[in-house]
Amino acid sequence: MVDEIPRSTTKRTSKLASLPLSLAGRSAIGFGRQLVGQSGAMVFGEIQEKTAEQVFKVLGELKGGAMKFGQALSVFEAALPEEIAKPYRETLTKLQESAPPLPARVVHSVLAKELGEDWRDHFAEFNDKPAASASIGQVHRAKWKDGRDVAVKIQYPGAAEALISDLNQIQRFAKIFGLFMPGLEMKPILEELRARIIEETDYRFEAEAQQKYSEVYEGDPDIAIPKLIMASDKVIVSEWMSGTPLSKIIAKGTRAQRNNAGMKLARFHFTSPDRAGLLHADPHPGNFRLLDDGRLGVLDFGAVNRLPNGFPEPMKTLLKNALEGNATALYDGFKADGFILPDVDVDPQLVLDYLVPLVEPLRTETFRYSRQWLRDQSSRVGDPRNPTAKIGFQLNLPPEYVLIHRVTLGTTGIFCQLEAEGRFRDEARSWFPTLVSLDDASLETANA
């Protein structure tokens, strides 16, 4: 197992290398179809869908860096037809759930290398069977020498090297990703994702973020963060956190539990940049617990967005303009901040019409998220065959907003799975002073 990830690098590289070759073939066929009279737009649309389908299929079949990169790119899947996005999501879920555990002897070898040959002296007990697994590591439950229950996170040997190899290959294909997302400048986005993903292989970065979070939220009545105990390059030891996984709350939680989890998650999302200078950038139900005392427990700090000055001020201003219905100010801000590229002209009112339904939860006194609401929004803005979606394909995502976008979409997805209901507008106002001046009556009139 120690050598398994490095040995598979050649196979992964060959799969990734197949992407540009397939694109070239499809482009040649498309040019031929145009010569015999087919519509250029129709041909391009078909090439776009086939390319997207293969990109997401290849990423979904791979582990290590390609898998993590695919997960990061999932923020764009709403812009793809459901028949492409659904199999991609299902493949990633299957990979996450079926990751084979490391043999005990390999686990012991990593612990000896990272914590010293006397690593067992740190523990009163250590369970060789992993409690959880992920793309580049797994977690074991143990008992620390002072009697505390702890989680021991261990990185797979060779995972960092394989991940970097994968990302170097993927980054070469910026033009391919740009083909099925034509409004985006993909190269800087891919570079930003690559830098953040590589950070995840250094557990000291993760430990530093977890330590900061635990200090800031210590004693908080709403949020619980496990305390860090020990960290090395490939191992993190922290206090074990019990509680009900959010996936179980989603599956069979009470209405009160669902609403509480949704509001606490919103509070964590809105507060952490200002309080900790960090944004937890891996929002999925497996990273959250609902504790018996009602607090939201947060796990896994490998993916974080460092925001030392809190959420960017331009983002707050753009949100305010959207909520106020100020199409001109929204458009000007989008142009100034790179959401609309210099050579793109879009009707400001159409941009506002495109965005306003997405901020509906902040335009009403109370809002209840639902899967149907999310499906309606995805259909409205995501299907390239829908006329409304054309505006979205003309918008760009500046690299500094990639993780914020990822977190916002991921968190919204969890809200909808929970079908959480609450006063989300008031929650946002508590932490975004820019929004305090907005008048409730005018907001709700505009929303109607």
ABEGO torsion letter per residue (X at the ends): XAAAAAAAAAAAAAAAAAAAAAAAAAAAAAAAAAAAGBBAAAAAAAAAAAAAAAAAAAAAABBEAAAAAAAAAAAAAAABBAAAAAAAAAAAAAAAAABBBBBAAAAAAAAAAAAEAAAAAABABBBABBABBBAABBBBBBBBAAGBBBBBBBBBBGAAAAAAAAAAAAAAAAAAAAAABAABBAAAAAAAAAAAAAAAABAAAAAAAAAAAAAAABGBAABBBBBBABBBAABBBBBBBBEBBAAAAAAABBAAAAAAAAAAAAAAAAAAAAAAGBBBABBBAAABBBBAAGBBBBBGAABBBBBAAEBBAAAAAAAAAAAAGBAAAAAAAAAAAGABBAABBBBAAAAAAAAAAAAAAAABABBBBBAAAAAAAAAAAABAABAAAAAAAABBBBAAAAAAAAAAAAAAAAAAAAGBBEBAAAAAAAABAAAAABBAAAAAAAAX
